[in-house]
Amino acid sequence: MTLLDGRATSKKIQEELKAKVDELKKAGKKVPHLAAVIVGEDGASLTYVNSKVKTCEKVGFESTLIQLPATISEAELLAKVDELNKNESIDGYIVQVPLPDHIDEQKVLLAIDPKKDVDGFHPENVGRMTLGLPTYISATPNGILEILDRYNIPTEGKHCVVMGRSHIVGTPMSILLGQKRNPGNCTVTMVHSRTQDLKSITKQADILIVAIGKPEFVTADMVKDGAVVIDVGMHRIPDSTKKKGFRLLGDVKFDEVAEKASHITPVPGGVGPMTIASLMMNTLKAIELKGQ
Ligand code: GUN
């Protein structure tokens, strides 16, 4: 079994990005500037966003963290988005989701300038991605493509089963892997909470991408021998023996599935760091698109 080491791969990508930033600096050009908006105090979301900002420092990008209270109104948040659209210094930005219930997420995503939408969540960018046009591909699916590519995992003609149909992961992942591209050219089946006889389908997967948001849902009996297993899940399980008071679990029961898989991503240290690396790649792309 080969462990797909997202941490090491992300570090390698960050080194490559840093070298490109150094070249920009040497040429007297602007370095990429990412802004991240977070609304509220959710611990996990704060950790993710802080990690994105910290990675900007590592690769030599500028970054701005905008922390807003959970009580902010939709109109106030939309005004902040408008401000970011107009701010020439900021090349790309993200609004961390989920947002509080009183804010219409779709309305906020629609208000983001598609050229600065480094998350690739704006409908225009989702449409471009679906048609295979140049755009920002959202960070998690792009990070998964990147790790498959960097480990030279063949995808052409393979049966890929994507578990989950979220707008952020499952849906774009199934579209991308079915496209005429490399990694891609897969035969894709998407399964979700209403799928009947789930196991009979997951057992056919050469590549199994799990993004269903249920801790340790995928067990060894659901996986074919030699499958490539990508675990997108990230759950904080309370555990008083741990320094942080919790441990992290994925959507896959790692120990038993690892015995059957040919390749598997761990949690933590798999898809998470790849998502961040891929956001950084998109932020560099933002500056390239501007032709600066
Ligand atoms: N919430 C979970 N993943 C993501 C992501 O990639 N981007 C944003 N903006 N919010 C998220």
Residues whose N, C-alpha, C, O or C-beta is under 5 A from the ligand:
A	BS01	GUN	I94 V95 Q96 V97 P98 D119 A139
